[in-house]
Amino acid sequence: MPVKPTLIAPSILSADFTNLRASIELAEKAGADWIHCDVMDGAFVPNITFGPFIVQAIAKCTSSMVIDTHLMIADPDRFIEDFIKAGSHQITVHQEACPHLHRTVQFIKSLGAKAGVSINPATPLSVLESILPDLDLVLLMSVNPGFGGQKFIPSSVGKIARLDAMRKELNPGLVIAVDGGVTEENAAELSAAGADALIAGTAFFKAADPAAAARKIKGLA
């Protein structure tokens, strides 16, 4: 079987917001596939980041990267349309924040974006079984969401492998993304377990040479 290329998605949470255009261009030149936008509301997670206007600004800076928006917010249905209009190509919501998850997923798709669902480290994979066939991606949190720069939770590797087995049965085209503590040291292990997309914030934007870091992570994976 051909080996699938690993997608690299720098998280702008770790970017230089005093010069956002330069950060986006740096990611693009480094060969990033996605640019990952972490949206936090101070309610679902203990931090506040930004709204659709930042996504709109990012969309003006790149035409090659997928804008991957991760809504770590309560009641995300209120803002999904705003983020898609701003330029998001795919929207990921949290299972823990959506009481009517199927409805939310279908709403995202009805607006022309790809739909993803994320789960926190302590949330079991079983909650995804009924929704998995309807998804374009699953984002597994390998840290507790809310802050960048956290250490990877080792049990996440087994969770990736179990999700990989689930998708082979229920949705072979599903993309598995991993967010939290991704580094050069664990990239190969995550990819081997079944991860397709690696979200890297600190490991990319805080590296001495971000482009070299991206190449190394991609090469290891």
GUKOLPA-834693 format. One record per residue: residue number from 1; x, y, z of N, C-alpha, C in turn; residue in three letters. Coordinates in steps of 0.1 Angstrom, whole numbers, plus 5000, padded with zeros to 4 digits. Atoms other than C-alpha are relative to their C-alpha. Example, Ala and Ser with C-alpha at 12.3 -4.5 7.8 and 13.67 -1.06 7.14 Angstrom:
<nodes>
     i     nu     nv     nw    cau    cav    caw     cu     cv     cw    aa
     1   5009   4988   5000   5123   4955   5078   5009   5012   5000   ALA
     2   4991   4989   5000   5137   4989   5071   4992   5011   5008   SER
</nodes>
This chain:
<nodes>
     i     nu     nv     nw    cau    cav    caw     cu     cv     cw    aa
     1   5008   4988   5000   5000   5000   5000   5009   5013   5000   MET
     2   4992   4988   4999   5013   5035   4993   4999   5007   5013   PRO
     3   4999   4993   4987   5023   5056   5023   4993   5013   4998   VAL
     4   5007   4988   5001   5000   5085   5029   5009   5011   5006   LYS
     5   4992   4990   4995   5018   5118   5033   4994   5006   5013   PRO
     6   5005   4994   4988   5015   5134   5068   4998   5015   4998   THR
     7   5004   4986   5002   4998   5167   5068   5006   5008   5012   LEU
     8   4995   4991   4989   5015   5195   5089   4992   5012   5001   ILE
     9   5009   4989   4997   4993   5221   5105   5005   5009   5011   ALA
    10   4995   4991   4989   5011   5249   5124   4988   5008   5006   PRO
    11   5011   4993   4993   4988   5265   5150   5004   5014   5003   SER
    12   4997   4986   4998   4987   5302   5150   4999   5005   5014   ILE
    13   5000   4996   4986   4982   5302   5187   5014   5004   5005   LEU
    14   4986   4998   4996   5020   5302   5189   5007   5010   4990   SER
    15   4994   4991   5010   5025   5327   5160   5003   5014   5006   ALA
    16   4998   4986   4996   5037   5363   5163   4989   5008   4995   ASP
    17   5012   4992   5004   5005   5383   5163   5003   5014   4997   PHE
    18   4996   4987   5004   5024   5415   5159   5004   5001   4985   THR
    19   4998   5000   5014   5032   5404   5124   4994   4987   4994   ASN
    20   5007   5012   5003   5006   5378   5115   5003   4996   4985   LEU
    21   4997   5003   5014   5012   5380   5077   5013   4993   4999   ARG
    22   4986   5007   5001   5049   5371   5082   4999   4986   5005   ALA
    23   5001   5014   4994   5039   5341   5104   4993   4991   4990   SER
    24   5007   5008   5010   5014   5329   5077   5009   4996   4989   ILE
    25   4991   5002   5012   5039   5333   5049   5012   4990   5004   GLU
    26   4990   5009   4996   5065   5315   5070   4995   4985   5000   LEU
    27   5006   5013   5000   5042   5285   5074   4998   4995   4986   ALA
    28   5003   5004   5014   5033   5285   5037   5014   4996   4993   GLU
    29   4987   5003   5006   5070   5286   5026   5006   4988   5006   LYS
    30   4995   5012   4993   5078   5258   5051   4993   4988   4995   ALA
    31   5007   5011   5006   5054   5236   5032   4988   4995   5008   GLY
    32   5012   5004   4992   5025   5235   5057   4988   4998   4992   ALA
    33   5012   5004   5007   4993   5219   5045   4988   5008   5005   ASP
    34   5011   4993   4994   4969   5235   5069   5006   5011   5009   TRP
    35   4997   4990   4990   4970   5266   5091   4989   4998   5011   ILE
    36   5009   5004   4990   4953   5257   5124   4996   5012   5009   HIS
    37   5005   4988   4992   4931   5283   5142   4993   4995   5012   CYS
    38   5006   5004   4987   4924   5276   5179   4992   5012   5005   ASP
    39   5010   4990   4995   4893   5295   5189   4995   4996   5014   VAL
    40   5004   5003   4986   4887   5297   5227   4991   5011   5005   MET
    41   5010   4990   4995   4859   5315   5246   5001   5003   5014   ASP
    42   4999   4998   4986   4870   5314   5282   4989   4993   5008   GLY
    43   5011   5008   4994   4839   5292   5290   5002   4985   4999   ALA
    44   4998   5014   5002   4844   5258   5274   5015   4997   5004   PHE
    45   4986   5002   4996   4882   5262   5280   5004   5013   5007   VAL
    46   4996   4989   4992   4900   5285   5304   5010   5010   4993   PRO
    47   4992   4991   5007   4914   5309   5279   4991   5007   4989   ASN
    48   5007   4992   5010   4903   5335   5253   5010   5003   4989   ILE
    49   4991   4997   5011   4918   5338   5218   4995   5011   4991   THR
    50   5004   4991   5010   4901   5354   5188   4988   4996   4993   PHE
    51   5012   5003   5007   4871   5355   5166   5002   5000   4985   GLY
    52   4999   5002   5014   4863   5353   5129   5009   5011   4992   PRO
    53   4992   4989   5007   4882   5386   5120   5014   4995   4998   PHE
    54   4987   5005   5002   4915   5368   5125   5000   4990   4989   ILE
    55   5001   5009   5011   4904   5340   5102   4999   5007   4987   VAL
    56   5002   4992   5012   4894   5366   5077   5014   5006   4996   GLN
    57   4987   4994   5003   4929   5382   5080   5009   4989   4994   ALA
    58   4991   5011   5005   4946   5348   5075   4996   4996   4986   ILE
    59   5004   5003   5014   4925   5341   5044   5005   5009   4990   ALA
    60   4994   4991   5009   4939   5372   5029   5015   4998   4997   LYS
    61   4986   5002   5000   4974   5360   5035   5005   4987   4993   CYS
    62   4996   5013   5006   4973   5325   5019   4989   4995   4991   THR
    63   5010   5006   5009   4957   5308   4990   5003   4985   4998   SER
    64   4996   5014   5002   4975   5275   4993   4997   4991   5012   SER
    65   5002   5008   4988   4969   5263   5029   4985   4999   5003   MET
    66   5013   5002   4995   4937   5249   5042   4999   5007   5014   VAL
    67   5002   4993   4987   4923   5271   5070   4991   4991   5009   ILE
    68   5005   5010   4992   4915   5246   5097   4996   5006   5014   ASP
    69   5004   4993   4988   4894   5261   5125   4994   4991   5010   THR
    70   5004   5009   4989   4890   5244   5158   4993   5008   5011   HIS
    71   5009   4992   4991   4861   5258   5179   5000   4993   5014   LEU
    72   5000   5004   4986   4869   5252   5216   4991   5010   5007   MET
    73   5010   4990   4995   4837   5271   5225   4987   4993   5004   ILE
    74   5013   5005   4996   4804   5265   5242   4990   5005   4989   ALA
    75   5010   4997   5010   4774   5264   5218   5006   5005   4987   ASP
    76   4993   4995   5012   4795   5266   5186   4991   5003   4989   PRO
    77   5009   4997   5011   4764   5266   5164   4998   5015   4997   ASP
    78   5002   4986   5002   4761   5303   5170   5010   5007   4991   ARG
    79   4989   4993   5007   4794   5311   5153   5005   4993   4988   PHE
    80   4995   5008   5011   4799   5284   5127   4999   5007   4987   ILE
    81   5002   4993   5013   4785   5304   5098   5010   5012   4999   GLU
    82   4991   4989   5000   4806   5334   5108   5014   4996   4996   ASP
    83   4987   5005   5003   4838   5314   5107   5002   4995   4986   PHE
    84   5000   5005   5013   4830   5298   5074   5000   5012   4990   ILE
    85   5000   4988   5009   4822   5332   5058   5013   5007   5001   LYS
    86   4987   4994   4998   4855   5344   5072   5011   4994   4991   ALA
    87   4991   5007   5009   4873   5318   5051   5004   4986   5005   GLY
    88   4996   5013   4996   4875   5286   5071   4996   4989   4990   SER
    89   5003   5011   5009   4877   5255   5049   4994   4988   5007   HIS
    90   5005   5010   4992   4870   5231   5077   4998   5004   5015   GLN
    91   5003   4996   4987   4854   5235   5111   4999   4987   5009   ILE
    92   5000   5011   4990   4860   5212   5141   4993   5005   5013   THR
    93   5006   4997   4987   4837   5213   5171   5003   4989   5010   VAL
    94   4998   5010   4990   4839   5195   5204   4988   4992   5003   HIS
    95   5011   5009   4997   4817   5165   5211   4994   5004   5014   GLN
    96   5004   4996   4987   4816   5177   5247   4992   5013   5001   GLU
    97   5007   4987   5000   4801   5211   5237   4987   5000   4991   ALA
    98   5011   5000   5010   4774   5199   5212   4990   4989   5005   CYS
    99   5010   5009   4996   4742   5184   5226   4993   4993   4988   PRO
   100   5006   5005   5012   4729   5178   5191   5011   4999   4989   HIS
   101   4988   5001   5008   4761   5167   5174   4997   4997   4985   LEU
   102   5003   5002   5014   4746   5153   5142   4995   5012   4993   HIS
   103   5006   4988   5006   4727   5185   5136   5011   5010   4997   ARG
   104   4989   4991   5002   4759   5205   5141   5008   4997   4988   THR
   105   4992   5005   5011   4779   5184   5117   4993   5003   4986   VAL
   106   5007   4998   5013   4752   5186   5090   4999   5015   4997   GLN
   107   5000   4985   5002   4750   5224   5095   5013   5005   4994   PHE
   108   4987   4997   5006   4787   5227   5088   5001   4996   4986   ILE
   109   4999   5005   5014   4785   5206   5057   4990   5008   4991   LYS
   110   5010   4993   5008   4754   5225   5045   5006   5014   4995   SER
   111   4994   4987   5004   4776   5257   5044   5012   4998   4992   LEU
   112   4989   5002   5009   4802   5241   5022   5014   4997   5006   GLY
   113   4987   5003   4994   4829   5233   5047   5001   4986   5004   ALA
   114   4998   5014   4995   4844   5200   5059   4997   5000   5015   LYS
   115   5004   5000   4986   4832   5189   5093   5009   4990   5008   ALA
   116   4992   5008   4991   4853   5176   5122   4995   5000   5014   GLY
   117   5004   5000   4985   4847   5166   5158   5013   4997   5007   VAL
   118   4989   5002   4992   4873   5168   5185   4995   4994   5014   SER
   119   5004   5005   4986   4873   5150   5219   5013   5002   5009   ILE
   120   4990   4998   4990   4893   5157   5250   5007   4987   5004   ASN
   121   4993   5012   4997   4919   5133   5264   4992   4990   5009   PRO
   122   5007   5009   4992   4895   5118   5290   4987   4995   4994   ALA
   123   5013   5004   5006   4866   5114   5266   5002   4987   4992   THR
   124   4998   5012   5007   4863   5078   5253   4996   5001   4985   PRO
   125   5003   5000   5014   4863   5070   5216   4986   4995   4997   LEU
   126   5013   5005   5002   4829   5053   5220   4990   5010   4996   SER
   127   5009   4989   5003   4812   5087   5218   4999   5003   4985   VAL
   128   4999   4997   5014   4822   5089   5182   4994   4990   4990   LEU
   129   5004   5011   5009   4809   5056   5169   4988   5003   4991   GLU
   130   5012   4998   5009   4775   5068   5156   5002   5012   4991   SER
   131   4997   4988   5009   4789   5101   5141   5011   4998   4990   ILE
   132   4987   5002   5008   4821   5087   5126   4997   4999   4985   LEU
   133   5002   5001   5015   4806   5078   5091   4996   5014   4994   PRO
   134   5004   4987   5006   4794   5115   5087   5011   5010   5000   ASP
   135   4989   4991   4998   4828   5131   5095   5010   5000   4989   LEU
   136   4988   4999   5008   4856   5144   5074   5013   4998   5008   ASP
   137   4989   5002   4991   4880   5144   5103   4997   4999   5015   LEU
   138   5001   5000   4985   4885   5137   5140   5013   5006   5005   VAL
   139   4988   4994   4993   4908   5158   5161   5001   4995   5014   LEU
   140   4997   5005   4986   4922   5140   5191   5009   5009   5008   LEU
   141   4992   4992   4992   4934   5162   5218   5009   4992   5008   MET
   142   4990   5007   4992   4966   5150   5233   5006   5008   5011   SER
   143   4999   4992   4988   4966   5177   5259   4986   5004   5004   VAL
   144   5013   4994   4996   4938   5192   5279   4999   5014   4994   ASN
   145   5001   4988   5008   4926   5221   5257   5000   5013   5009   PRO
   146   5000   4988   4993   4931   5257   5267   5012   5009   4999   GLY
   147   4987   4993   5000   4968   5266   5265   5009   4993   4990   PHE
   148   4990   5006   5008   4996   5261   5241   5012   4996   5008   GLY
   149   4987   5004   4993   5030   5245   5250   4999   4990   5010   GLY
   150   5001   5010   4990   5017   5217   5271   5007   4987   4996   GLN
   151   4993   5013   5003   5033   5182   5273   4990   4990   4996   LYS
   152   5008   5010   5006   5019   5154   5253   4996   4989   5010   PHE
   153   5005   5011   4991   4998   5128   5272   5003   4987   4993   ILE
   154   4995   5012   5007   5014   5094   5263   4989   4990   4996   PRO
   155   5010   5009   5003   4982   5074   5264   4992   5003   4987   SER
   156   5006   4995   5013   4971   5094   5233   5004   4991   4989   SER
   157   4996   5009   5011   4991   5070   5211   4991   4988   4998   VAL
   158   5010   5011   5001   4969   5041   5219   4987   5004   4996   GLY
   159   5013   4995   5004   4939   5062   5214   4999   5002   4985   LYS
   160   4999   4998   5014   4950   5071   5179   4999   4986   4993   ILE
   161   5000   5014   5006   4956   5034   5171   4986   4994   5000   ALA
   162   5014   5005   4999   4921   5025   5183   4991   5007   4991   ARG
   163   5008   4992   5009   4905   5053   5163   5003   4996   4985   LEU
   164   4996   5005   5014   4925   5041   5132   4992   4987   4997   ASP
   165   5007   5013   5002   4909   5006   5137   4985   5003   4997   ALA
   166   5014   4997   5002   4874   5022   5140   4997   5006   4986   MET
   167   5003   4994   5013   4877   5042   5108   5001   4990   4989   ARG
   168   4999   5010   5010   4888   5012   5088   4987   4993   4998   LYS
   169   5013   5007   5000   4854   4997   5096   4989   5010   4996   GLU
   170   5011   4991   5001   4832   5028   5096   5002   5012   4990   LEU
   171   4998   4988   5008   4848   5056   5075   5015   5000   4995   ASN
   172   4986   5001   5004   4881   5047   5057   5006   5013   4995   PRO
   173   4995   4988   5005   4884   5082   5042   5002   5011   5011   GLY
   174   4999   4991   4989   4884   5099   5076   5015   5004   5003   LEU
   175   4987   4995   4997   4914   5121   5085   5001   5001   5015   VAL
   176   4998   4999   4986   4928   5117   5120   5011   5010   5003   ILE
   177   4991   4990   4996   4944   5148   5134   5003   4999   5015   ALA
   178   4995   5001   4985   4964   5151   5167   5004   5014   5003   VAL
   179   4997   4986   4996   4967   5184   5186   5004   5000   5015   ASP
   180   4996   4998   4986   4988   5190   5217   5013   4993   5002   GLY
   181   4987   5006   4996   5025   5184   5225   5007   4993   4989   GLY
   182   4994   5007   5011   5034   5173   5190   5015   5006   4998   VAL
   183   4986   4996   5001   5072   5175   5186   5008   4991   4990   THR
   184   4991   5008   5008   5101   5161   5165   5002   4986   5006   GLU
   185   4997   5013   4992   5105   5134   5192   4988   4990   4999   GLU
   186   5011   5010   5000   5070   5119   5189   4993   4999   4986   ASN
   187   5007   5000   5013   5060   5126   5152   4999   4987   4994   ALA
   188   4999   5013   5006   5071   5092   5140   4990   4990   5007   ALA
   189   5009   5009   4993   5052   5074   5167   4985   5003   4997   GLU
   190   5014   4996   5003   5020   5094   5161   4995   4996   4986   LEU
   191   5003   5004   5013   5021   5088   5124   4998   4984   4999   SER
   192   5000   5015   5000   5028   5050   5129   4987   4995   5006   ALA
   193   5013   5005   4993   4997   5048   5152   4988   5003   4991   ALA
   194   5011   4998   5009   4975   5062   5124   4997   5015   4998   GLY
   195   5003   4986   5002   4976   5100   5126   5004   5005   4986   ALA
   196   4998   4995   5014   4973   5118   5092   5005   5015   5001   ASP
   197   4997   4986   4999   4976   5154   5104   5005   5004   5014   ALA
   198   4994   4997   4987   4999   5168   5131   4999   5015   5002   LEU
   199   5001   4986   4997   4990   5201   5147   5012   5004   5009   ILE
   200   4987   4996   4993   5023   5218   5158   5000   5015   5002   ALA
   201   4999   4986   4998   5023   5252   5175   5013   5004   5005   GLY
   202   4987   4996   4994   5053   5257   5198   5011   4993   4992   THR
   203   4989   5008   5007   5073   5230   5179   5003   5007   4986   ALA
   204   4998   4993   5013   5069   5251   5147   5004   5015   5002   PHE
   205   4998   4986   4999   5066   5288   5155   5011   5004   5010   PHE
   206   4990   4996   4990   5090   5288   5185   5014   4993   4997   LYS
   207   4987   5007   5004   5117   5267   5167   5010   5011   4995   ALA
   208   4990   4991   5005   5150   5284   5158   4999   5001   4985   ALA
   209   5002   5000   5014   5143   5274   5122   4987   4992   4997   ASP
   210   5013   5007   5002   5106   5267   5117   4999   4991   4988   PRO
   211   5001   5008   5013   5110   5255   5081   5007   4987   5002   ALA
   212   4993   5013   4997   5136   5229   5092   4992   4991   5009   ALA
   213   5008   5007   4990   5114   5219   5121   4988   4993   4993   ALA
   214   5011   5006   5007   5085   5213   5097   5004   4989   4991   ALA
   215   4995   5011   5009   5106   5193   5073   5004   4988   5008   ARG
   216   4995   5011   4992   5120   5172   5101   4988   4992   5006   LYS
   217   5012   5006   4995   5085   5165   5116   4994   4992   4989   ILE
   218   5006   5007   5011   5072   5156   5082   5008   4988   4995   LYS
   219   4991   5011   5004   5102   5135   5074   5000   4988   5009   GLY
   220   5001   5010   4989   5100   5116   5107   4987   4992   4998   LEU
   221   5013   5006   5001   5063   5110   5102   4999   4991   4988   ALA
</nodes>
